[in-house]
């Protein structure tokens, strides 16, 4: 793969490898993974537990550094940035949804969703208005003032999706975002995520072990023993 990202690429990695040291030995979790995500594209990465899916997502999102290789987000090689600059770039161009919602328990739904905008420097009024709009889009317009403890599991995940999308990022990285939900609620959460993906034009990279959900994406990749393969 060419080392320079194409104009269509919102996220790209070249020859990405990651090793960890365990009991004095190096364990290869990822082996020379190369991947390009284009604007508006929906990509599923599937694999068994321990195959390296979450590690790959952390590297793509700049939450960890690769042992080898490079990661590009919106034309910037983020693994060369300082932690502070990487954090700003991440806030501008990426959104994250996890298996556990990671909402701040002391804040309401609308306050949680507004946080990325406040960090970016928007006024409280602007941030709250945009957060309220996104929560309404995921069917939670009536739950703006509720704290996470007052929301159901599905409502918490929809709040997390709204938070990830509120900055209109280039790409959403989702790590088993419905792993703790029942099938009906999970399907509803996924439909909301896909709807917003199409509405806003944000790319979506979804890590999952669920083949049925992966089949809803534009493209499915398989991670096996640290190596990424197409179907």
Backbone as a ProteinNet text record, in pm:
[ID]
protein_1_A
[PRIMARY]
XXXXXXXXXXXXXXXXXXXXXXXXXXXXXXXXXXXXXXXXXXXXXXXXXXXXXXXXXXXXXXXXXXXXXXXXXXXXXXXXXXXXXXXXXXXXXXXXXXXXXXXXXXXXXXXXXXXXXXXXXXXXXXXXXXXXXXXXXXXXXXXXXXXXXXXXXXXXXXXXXXXXXXXXXXXXXXXXXXXXXXXXXXXXXXXXXXXXXXXXXXXXXXXXXXXXXXXXXXXXXXXXXXXXXXX
[TERTIARY]
84.5	0	87.3	47.9	120.4	116.4	227.9	236.3	160.6	122.7	49.5	-99.4	-181.8	-325.2	-387.5	-484.1	-556	-651.7	-704.2	-795.3	-927.3	-959.7	-1084	-1070.5	-948.9	-925.9	-947.1	-1031.2	-1042.8	-957.7	-928.7	-846.4	-769.3	-642.5	-557.8	-445.7	-411.6	-292.9	-208.8	-77.2	17.8	103.5	105.8	197.4	198.5	78.9	62.7	87.4	179.5	209.5	208.7	170.9	170.8	212	311.9	360.7	354.6	326.2	328	426.8	484.3	577.2	505.3	503	439.5	536.1	561.7	651.9	786.7	835.4	965.7	965.4	849.5	839.7	754.4	786.3	707.3	597.2	474.2	358.7	309.4	302.1	255.6	102.6	40.4	-105.7	-154.8	-84.1	-115.7	9.3	-10	102.6	83.5	150.3	157	19.2	-70.5	-206.8	-209.5	-269.4	-290.4	-438.8	-491.1	-635.7	-663	-759.5	-803.4	-954.4	-1001	-1143.2	-1174.3	-1268.6	-1304.4	-1423.2	-1446	-1552.7	-1689	-1761.8	-1896.4	-1903.8	-1790.4	-1789.1	-1820.7	-1889	-1920.1	-1841	-1751.9	-1664	-1674.4	-1695.1	-1696.9	-1565.4	-1512.3	-1395	-1439.4	-1437.3	-1484.6	-1368.3	-1386	-1283.3	-1319.3	-1256.9	-1284	-1223.2	-1261.9	-1205.5	-1054.3	-980	-834.4	-765.1	-842.1	-781.2	-710.3	-730.9	-663.6	-753.9	-886.8	-980.9	-974.6	-984.9	-984.4	-849.3	-742	-608.3	-598.5	-649.3	-647	-725.8	-842.8	-924.9	-855.8	-789.6	-716.6	-602.9	-536	-427.9	-482.3	-592.3	-652.5	-701.1	-745.1	-794.7	-689	-563.9	-456.6	-458.1	-525	-528.8	-408.6	-334.2	-214.2	-118.6	8.8	109.1	144.2	161.1	200.9	347.2	380.2	520.8	591.4	518.2	567.4	449.7	481.6	377.3	330.5	226.9	178.9	27.9	-29.4	-173.8	-198.7	-283.9	-319.4	-467.4	-498.9	-637.4	-651.5	-742.3	-766.9	-637.1	-549.6	-427.2	-311.2	-327.1	-221.7	-176.5	-45.9	5.8	4.6	-96.7	-120.2	-24.5	34.9	125.2	257.2	278.2	396.9	368.2	240.6	203.7	228.7	246.8	254.7	118	111.8	-18.8	-119.8	-76.6	-168.7	-222.8	-134.7	-178.9	-264.4	-229.7	-308.3	-449.4	-458.8	-589.7	-676.4	-618.6	-694.4	-738.5	-649.8	-682.8	-794.9	-784.4	-886.4	-1021.5	-1023.5	-1148.4	-1210.2	-1127.2	-1176.6	-1228.5	-1162.6	-1191.6	-1249.4	-1243.2	-1288.3	-1394.7	-1479.3	-1575.2	-1564	-1592.2	-1575.4	-1703	-1737.9	-1847.9	-1795	-1811.5	-1758.1	-1870.2	-1829.9	-1926.5	-1990.8	-1910	-1960.5	-1965.1	-2076.1	-2103.1	-2005	-1945.6	-1849.1	-1906.5	-2035.3	-2094.4	-2052.3	-2044.5	-2008.7	-2133.7	-2132.9	-2255.3	-2316.1	-2235.3	-2286.2	-2350.4	-2342.8	-2397.3	-2518.1	-2607.2	-2725.8	-2687.7	-2783.7	-2759.1	-2712.4	-2781.6	-2745.7	-2610.2	-2577.2	-2445.9	-2335.8	-2358.2	-2260.4	-2234.1	-2340.9	-2325.9	-2258.1	-2278.8	-2219.5	-2070.4	-2017.5	-1878.3	-1775.7	-1779.5	-1677.5	-1679.6	-1799	-1809.2	-1754.5	-1777.7	-1723.3	-1571	-1518	-1372.6	-1316.5	-1392.9	-1350.2	-1354.7	-1432.8	-1437.1	-1567.9	-1671.4	-1802	-1863.2	-1951.8	-2021.3	-2115.1	-2152.5	-2243.3	-2375.9	-2425.5	-2553	-2547.1	-2442.4	-2428	-2413.4	-2330.8	-2305.8	-2432.5	-2508.4	-2631.6	-2735.9	-2745.3	-2842.3	-2810.6	-2683.8	-2645.1	-2660.4	-2625.2	-2640.4	-2787.3	-2872.6	-3016.2	-3070.3	-3020.4	-3063.7	-3025.5	-2901.1	-2857.2	-2932.9	-2958.3	-3034.3	-3176.6	-3232.4	-3364.2	-3358.8	-3251.1	-3233.4	-3226.4	-3173.4	-3166.1	-3283.8	-3388.3	-3510.9	-3508.9	-3421.7	-3409.8	-3436	-3515.6	-3547.4	-3619.7	-3684.2	-3757.9	-3672.6	-3544	-3457.1	-3334.2	-3339.5	-3222.4	-3169.1	-3259.7	-3219.6	-3194.7	-3202.8	-3184.1	-3036.6	-2994.2	-2857.7	-2848.4	-2726.6	-2711.7	-2781.3	-2781.6	-2844.8	-2996.3	-3051.9	-3196.4	-3234.4	-3135.3	-3158	-3142.5	-3212.4	-3195.9	-3063.9	-3024.7	-2900.6	-2900.6	-3011.4	-3021.5	-3017	-3079.7	-3078.9	-2939	-2865.8	-2728.1	-2640.3	-2659.1	-2579.2	-2616.7	-2744.8	-2785.7	-2730.5	-2721.6	-2658.6	-2511.1	-2444.9	-2303	-2283.1	-2377.2	-2369.6	-2385.6	-2482.3	-2501.6	-2376	-2313.3	-2189.8	-2079.4	-2069.3	-1966.5	-1988.6	-2114.3	-2147.8	-2163.9	-2167.5	-2203.8	-2103.8	-1979.1	-1878.5	-1874.5	-1964.8	-1966	-1826.6	-1773.4	-1637.5	-1629.1	-1507.9	-1487.1	-1517	-1489.6	-1503.3	-1541.5	-1632.5	-1670	-1602	-1538	-1479.1	-1564	-1627.4	-1720.8	-1671.8	-1651.8	-1598.1	-1707.6	-1767.1	-1875	-1978.6	-2033.3	-2117.1	-2249.3	-2290.1	-2416.2	-2394.2	-2271.2	-2238.3	-2313	-2359.8	-2429.9	-2580.6	-2632.2	-2774.2	-2845.7	-2976.4	-3055.1	-3069.4	-3106.6	-3105.8	-3195.2	-3315.5	-3407.5	-3349.4	-3295	-3235.6	-3110.9	-3030.6	-2908.7	-2941.5	-3043.8	-3083.6	-3126.8	-3199.1	-3246.8	-3128.8	-3032.3	-2914.4	-2835.5	-2818.5	-2745.6	-2815.3	-2947.8	-3022.1	-3004	-3004.9	-2982.3	-2842.2	-2744.1	-2606.1	-2590.6	-2650.4	-2640.4	-2715.4	-2830.6	-2907.9	-2826.5	-2764.4	-2685.9	-2560.5	-2504.1	-2388.8	-2423.5	-2541.7	-2584	-2621.7	-2687.3	-2733	-2615.9	-2517.1	-2405	-2290.5	-2282.8	-2174.7	-2048	-2060.4	-1946.1	-1915	-1787.9	-1747.9	-1766	-1783.7	-1807.8	-1719.7	-1638.3	-1560.2	-1612.4	-1668	-1735.8	-1662.6	-1617.6	-1557.6	-1665.9	-1682.6	-1788.4	-1754.7	-1818.3	-1808.2	-1937.4	-2033.6	-2165.6	-2169.4	-2173.3	-2171	-2295.4	-2410.6	-2535	-2526.9	-2474.3	-2459	-2352.7	-2246	-2138.9	-2189.5	-2286	-2339.9	-2412.8	-2448.9	-2517.1	-2419.7	-2290.4	-2189.5	-2159.5	-2091.1	-2049.3	-1943.7	-1860.9	-1745.2	-1715.5	-1675.5	-1640.2	-1498.2	-1417.5	-1280.3	-1267.5	-1180.8	-1163.5	-1023.4	-1017	-889.4	-866	-762.3	-731.3	-584.2	-557.1	-418.3	-336.5	-401	-331.2	-318	-373.5	-365.3	-504	-512.6	-640.3	-660.9	-778.2	-808.2	-947.3	-965.3	-1097.6	-1175.1	-1306.3	-1390.1	-1351.8
-120.7	0	124.7	222.3	348.8	418.2	478.4	540.7	671.8	730.5	856.5	830.3	880.1	854.5	916.6	847.5	904.3	1011.2	1090.2	1197.4	1142.9	1016.9	955.6	899.8	879.4	812.4	908.5	868	944.6	881.3	752.3	680.7	573.5	560.8	465.8	419.9	291.4	243.2	159.6	166.3	92	2.8	-126.2	-222	-207.9	-204.8	-181.4	-310.1	-302.7	-416.7	-372.5	-465.6	-437	-562.1	-545.1	-654.6	-614.1	-711.6	-690.4	-788.1	-745.8	-833.2	-900.3	-1032.8	-1110.5	-1217.1	-1215.9	-1314.2	-1319.8	-1203.6	-1196.3	-1226.9	-1260.1	-1292.9	-1189.5	-1164.8	-1072.8	-1149.9	-1099.6	-1161	-1066.9	-1118.2	-1037.9	-1040.2	-923.7	-914.2	-876.1	-784.7	-745.1	-759.8	-805.2	-832.5	-762.2	-650.3	-578.4	-558.8	-498.2	-471.7	-342.7	-348.2	-229.7	-219	-97	-76.5	67.1	85.6	219.8	229.3	334.5	362.6	490.5	483.6	599.7	675.5	794.1	880.2	811.6	808.8	753.7	602.5	534.6	389	323.7	210.3	129.9	0.2	-21	-138.1	-213.2	-344.8	-429.8	-506.7	-516.3	-599.8	-707.9	-832	-942.5	-1034.1	-1105.9	-1198.9	-1252.9	-1360.3	-1421.7	-1337.8	-1368.8	-1300.4	-1322.8	-1214.7	-1225.4	-1217.4	-1189.4	-1184.9	-1053	-952.9	-824.2	-712.5	-737.2	-636.7	-506.3	-514.6	-392.7	-321.9	-400.3	-341.1	-260.9	-316.9	-246.6	-116.9	-121.3	-0.7	106	65.7	161	227.1	150.9	207.1	301.6	262.2	347.7	479.7	474.5	594.1	675.2	631.7	705.1	692.5	590	567.9	486.8	431	354.1	370.8	341.2	354.1	217	207.4	79.8	48.2	-79.2	-118.7	-85.4	-100.2	-64.1	-13.7	58.8	104.2	245.5	286.7	424.2	430.4	533.3	556.2	699.2	713.7	844.4	870.6	988.5	1031.7	1169.4	1180.4	1308	1370.3	1285.9	1335	1360	1329.2	1352.2	1217.9	1195.9	1073.4	1092.5	1038.1	1072	1003.7	891	823.4	898.3	1004.9	1088.5	1213.7	1238	1357.3	1339.3	1449.8	1445.8	1407.2	1355.1	1318.2	1432.3	1555	1669.3	1698.3	1700.7	1727.8	1613.3	1492	1377.1	1383.3	1427	1440.6	1542.6	1654.3	1756.9	1705	1632.2	1578.1	1474.9	1393	1290.2	1355.3	1461.4	1531.6	1593.8	1634.1	1700.7	1603	1486.9	1401.2	1262.4	1220.9	1085.7	1086.9	984.3	961.6	817	790.4	655.4	608.9	481.9	416.9	283.1	257.9	136.5	42.6	-79.7	-175.7	-121.3	-55.9	12.3	161.3	223.7	358.7	464.8	448.9	546.1	687.2	697.4	828.4	873.1	1003.5	1057.2	1056.6	982.8	958.5	1082.6	1183.7	1302.4	1403.6	1379.6	1473.1	1413.2	1500.9	1456	1408.4	1349.8	1302.9	1416.7	1528	1638.8	1698.5	1698.5	1747	1652.8	1521.2	1424.2	1440.7	1456.7	1467.6	1598.6	1702.5	1833.2	1841.6	1748.4	1756.9	1772.6	1690.3	1707.9	1846.7	1907.9	2041.5	2147.9	2128.3	2222.4	2215.3	2092.8	2074.6	2143.8	2141.5	2205	2356.9	2410.6	2555.5	2621.9	2542.5	2601.9	2658.6	2754.2	2809.9	2704.8	2721.1	2627.5	2621.6	2738.1	2743.8	2663.4	2686.9	2615	2464.7	2429	2287.3	2217	2280.3	2220	2205.7	2305.7	2300	2184.5	2169	2062.1	1925.2	1918.1	1792.6	1753.4	1849.3	1821.9	1772.5	1831.4	1789.3	1643.4	1605.9	1468.6	1369.1	1406.6	1317	1298	1403.3	1390.5	1296.9	1303.4	1218.2	1069.8	1038.3	897.7	860.6	945.6	913.5	941.1	1031.9	1061.2	1208.3	1273.2	1413.3	1435.7	1331.7	1342	1303.6	1271.1	1223.4	1312.9	1434.9	1522.8	1545.6	1560.6	1598.6	1479.4	1358.1	1238.5	1201.1	1156	1109	962.5	912	774.8	669.5	689.7	591.7	585.5	688.7	694.2	647.6	604.1	558.8	407.2	345.8	202.4	178.7	51	18.3	68.3	49.1	96.1	246.9	313.7	460.6	513.7	447.4	490	474.8	363.6	344.5	443.8	476.5	577.6	714.9	742.2	866.3	867.5	752.9	742.3	762.2	711.7	731	879	945.1	1089	1166.7	1128.7	1195.4	1176.6	1055.8	1027.8	1106.9	1134.7	1199.7	1351	1403.9	1544.7	1639.7	1598.1	1682.5	1662.4	1577.6	1541.7	1497.6	1392.7	1347.3	1282.3	1270.2	1201.7	1052.6	995.8	851	815.9	718.7	662.8	528	506.3	376.9	315.7	202.6	140.8	1.4	-20.7	-146.7	-224.7	-324.3	-406.5	-317.7	-217.4	-118.3	-171.1	-290.2	-345.4	-479	-504.8	-634.4	-666.6	-564.2	-587.2	-569.1	-561.1	-534.9	-658.9	-667.9	-775.5	-749.9	-854.7	-845.8	-733.3	-719.6	-617.5	-477.8	-453.3	-322.5	-301	-407.5	-397.8	-361.3	-426	-396	-250.2	-200.7	-62.4	35.1	5.5	90.9	93.1	-24.9	-32	45.8	33.7	105.5	256.2	303.8	446.7	487.5	401.5	431.6	438.3	344	340.9	458.2	493.8	606.1	735.7	757.7	879	876.6	758.3	743.2	794.2	758	800	948.6	994.7	1134.1	1231.5	1202.3	1293.7	1266.5	1143.6	1108.9	1064.3	1033.9	988.2	842	809.5	670	595	463.4	381	256.9	237.5	115	43.2	-73.8	-148	-277.6	-292.1	-416.7	-500.7	-624	-708.7	-855.9	-941.4	-1085.8	-1137.8	-1047.4	-1083.7	-1073.7	-1188.7	-1192.2	-1129	-1141.1	-1084	-932.6	-873.1	-728.2	-682.3	-759.7	-724.2	-722.9	-810.3	-820.4	-693.9	-606.1	-481.1	-374.2	-399.1	-302.2	-312.5	-212.2	-215	-322.1	-344.3	-432	-500.5	-628.2	-702.8	-755.3	-729.5	-779	-873.8	-972.9	-1072.4	-1060.5	-1051.4	-1046.5	-1182.9	-1251.5	-1385.9	-1392.7	-1424	-1434	-1310.5	-1192.8	-1067.5	-1023.7	-1101.3	-1066.5	-1034.1	-928.3	-881.3	-933.9	-993.7	-1052.9	-1012.6	-996.3	-969.6	-1100.6	-1088.3	-1206.3	-1289.4
0	0	0	-80.9	-87	48.4	88.9	220.1	231	118.2	121.2	107.7	201.1	192.7	68.7	7.3	-106.1	-55.4	-147.2	-107.5	-54.3	-87.1	-39.3	102	147.7	275.8	392.4	487.7	612	721.4	705.5	803	728.1	761	690.8	782.2	772.5	842.9	747.4	764.7	682	770.7	739.6	804.4	956.8	1012.6	1155.6	1234.4	1328.6	1414.7	1560.6	1648	1791.1	1867.8	1953	2036.7	2182.2	2268.1	2412.2	2475.1	2586.3	2656.9	2772.6	2770	2875.9	2926.4	3055.9	3118.1	3045.8	3008.9	2944.5	2796.8	2740.3	2598.4	2524.8	2398.4	2317.9	2245.8	2259.3	2194.4	2085	1962.1	1849.5	1845.5	1870.6	1868.7	1729.4	1663.2	1525.7	1439.4	1314.7	1226.5	1091.8	1075.2	947.9	883.6	960.1	913.6	832.3	712.5	629.4	597.5	607.7	593.5	552.1	462.7	424.8	439.3	509.2	525.9	449.5	357	276	333.8	284.4	333.3	322.5	433.7	437.2	436.9	434.4	424.6	559.2	553.9	672.3	664.8	760.6	757.9	890.6	881	999.5	1008.3	1129.1	1155.1	1252.8	1207	1289.6	1325.9	1434.2	1479.7	1615.8	1653	1782.5	1893.9	2015.7	2132.5	2135.7	2157	2162.9	2028.6	1922.1	1787.7	1759.7	1847	1829.7	1782.3	1781.1	1728.2	1806.2	1938.7	2020.4	2013.5	2009.1	1995.7	1867	1757.2	1628.9	1636.6	1698.7	1708.8	1792.4	1899.1	1983.1	1905.3	1821.7	1740.2	1634.4	1570	1467.2	1526.3	1652.7	1718.3	1790.9	1782.5	1848.8	1999.5	2052.6	2196.2	2244.7	2151	2181.9	2064.6	2086.7	1981.5	1924	1792.3	1733.5	1761.9	1758.3	1766.9	1635.8	1525.2	1392.3	1309.4	1202.3	1111.6	1140.4	1066.9	1077.2	1065.4	1128	1124.9	1078.9	976.4	922.8	946.8	998.8	1017	953.4	856.2	786.4	736.3	678.4	616.7	710.5	839.8	938.7	996.7	1000.1	1062.4	1213.6	1278.1	1418.7	1514.2	1475.3	1569.2	1587.5	1508.1	1525.6	1609	1639.6	1715.4	1864.6	1934.2	2080.7	2134.8	2257.8	2315.4	2312.7	2340	2342	2202.3	2102.3	1965.5	1912.1	1950.3	1907	1964.8	2091.3	2154.4	2083.3	2042.4	1969.6	1833.1	1765.3	1633.4	1645.2	1749.5	1775.7	1801.6	1881.2	1913.5	1789.1	1695.5	1574.7	1470.3	1457.4	1342.7	1376.1	1501.9	1536.1	1645.2	1644	1750.8	1795.2	1921.9	1977.4	2045.3	2022.2	2094.3	2144.3	2273.8	2334.3	2378.6	2416.7	2469.1	2596.8	2678.7	2798	2765.9	2796.3	2746	2792.9	2910.2	2964.2	2975.4	3006.9	3034.4	3173.6	3193.5	3324.8	3413.3	3523.1	3600.4	3664.5	3691.4	3760.5	3666.7	3536.4	3438.6	3367.4	3319.7	3247.5	3107	3038	2901.6	2811.2	2815.7	2727.4	2765.7	2893.4	2936.1	2889.2	2898.5	2850.7	2701.9	2625	2480	2440.6	2518.4	2486	2517.3	2598.1	2645	2533.4	2425.9	2320.7	2257.1	2248.7	2190.5	2285	2415.1	2513.5	2515.8	2503.7	2497.7	2374.6	2266.7	2142.4	2151.4	2247.6	2266.6	2230.2	2196.5	2168.1	2294.8	2279.5	2395.2	2452.5	2579.3	2644.2	2568.9	2525.7	2454.3	2324	2244.3	2117.8	2140.3	2238.6	2266	2311.2	2398.6	2449.2	2338.3	2252.3	2142.7	2047.7	2013.5	1921.1	1987.1	2116.3	2189.8	2197.5	2223	2229.3	2096.9	1987.3	1853.8	1827.7	1860.1	1836.1	1923.4	2048	2135.2	2082.2	2028.3	1967.1	1846.5	1769.3	1652	1689.3	1807.8	1849.9	1940.2	1939.5	2012.1	2160.1	2203.2	2346.5	2378.2	2295.1	2320.3	2451.2	2501.3	2627.8	2748	2725.7	2834.1	2853.4	2802.8	2806.1	2946.7	3043	3178.7	3270.1	3215.1	3296.4	3303.6	3420.9	3438	3394.1	3365.6	3317.8	3404.3	3535.2	3624.4	3605.8	3542.5	3518.8	3377.7	3302.1	3165.2	3157.1	3061.9	3038.3	2965	2952.1	2882.1	2739.5	2669.2	2531.9	2521.5	2616.6	2617.2	2644.7	2731.6	2759.7	2635.1	2562	2441.2	2331.7	2321.6	2222.9	2261.1	2390.3	2436.1	2397.7	2413.3	2377.4	2227.2	2147.1	2001.8	1967.7	2033.1	2010.4	2047.4	2157.5	2200.1	2095.5	2038.5	1937.9	1810.4	1777.8	1651.2	1661.1	1783.3	1800.5	1734.9	1721.5	1656.4	1504.9	1453.5	1311.3	1266	1330.6	1299.7	1162.2	1113.1	985.2	997.4	1116.1	1131.6	1274.7	1287.3	1417.2	1433.6	1546.9	1580.9	1691.8	1662.6	1757.3	1795	1923.7	1974.6	2047.7	1980.2	2037.6	2108.8	2039.9	2108.2	2161.5	2119.2	2170.9	2240.2	2280.7	2340.2	2468.1	2539.1	2666.2	2655.6	2532.5	2513.3	2459.5	2488.1	2428.9	2278.8	2202.9	2056.8	2004.8	2059.3	2010.9	2031.6	2150.9	2179.9	2095.5	2079.3	1998.7	1854.8	1799.3	1661.7	1648	1748.1	1744.8	1750.6	1837.2	1850.3	1719.7	1658.6	1532.3	1421.6	1414.5	1311.1	1326.7	1451.3	1475.5	1430.9	1461.3	1424.9	1273	1201.6	1056.6	993.7	1051.8	1000.7	1010.1	1125.5	1144	1057.1	1038.1	949	809.6	760.9	627.5	624.9	731.9	736.8	740.2	823.5	844	746.2	694.3	601.9	671.3	798.9	877	845.4	830	812	944	933	1051.4	1045.4	1148.4	1163.3	1287	1264.4	1370	1400.8	1523	1568.6	1634.3	1586.8	1641.2	1620	1697.9	1674	1611.6	1587.2	1538.3	1385	1316.9	1170.8	1109.6	1178.2	1126.5	1120.9	1226.5	1230.2	1130.6	1120.3	1026.7	883.1	853.9	717.4	673.7	768.7	735.7	687	700.6	661	511.5	458	318	293.7	394.5	377.4	509.3	503.9	624	611.6	714.2	720.4	839	825.7	930.8	990.6	1121.8	1192.1	1255.9	1209.3	1257.4	1294.2	1419.6	1467.3	1431.3	1445.6	1424.4	1281.8	1186.2	1044.5	990.4	909.6	857.6	715.8	694.5	564.5	519.8	388.7	333.1	325.1	301.5	290.8	169.1
[MASK]
+++++++++++++++++++++++++++++++++++++++++++++++++++++++++++++++++++++++++++++++++++++++++++++++++++++++++++++++++++++++++++++++++++++++++++++++++++++++++++++++++++++++++++++++++++++++++++++++++++++++++++++++++++++++++++++++++++++++

